[in-house]
Amino acid sequence: MMRTPARRPQSVRIFAVIAACCVFGGASAGCGRKVSEGDCRKVSDHLGEIWKSEAKAEEADGPGKEKAQDVIRQEGERLTREWVEECRKDLVGKRVEEKELSCLLATKTMGDVQKCAESQ
């Protein structure tokens, strides 16, 4: 049986934490730069790569493998699509510290993404 690397509620929490960091951290500091659509896409692409990497590490043989892989692929696509949509809606044009984006883009696991977001 294959275990999925993350569930929807976790991805929603990750976005909420990151959004709060960007909006409140960047706005309160009064410095940094504004989030662009390119930033949204770059973070989304990175999250997608992390998702694929974690999903590949969780692959198992046996009955239903193809179906499980398809579900995980679809969940990864949904995660990245929703990130871009929410980022465009809630973050584009808001101030962010460069270190916040750099931290996100340096992560290697979904757990690291959450830690990075919580540390900001």
LINTA-V220049 format. One line per field, one symbol per residue. psi: psi as a letter, one per 20 degrees, with the letter a starting at -180 (. if undefined). burial: 1 if it has 9 or more other C-alpha atoms within 8 Angstrom, else 0. Layout:
psi->???
burial->???
This chain:
psi->pppqhqrghghggggggggggggggghhhjabrqprhhgggggggghgggggghghhiqqraqjgggghgggghhgggghghggghggghhpiqqqphhgggggiiqirhhhgggghhi.
burial->000000000010011011111110111000111110100110111111011101100110000010011001100110111011011100110111100110110010110111011100
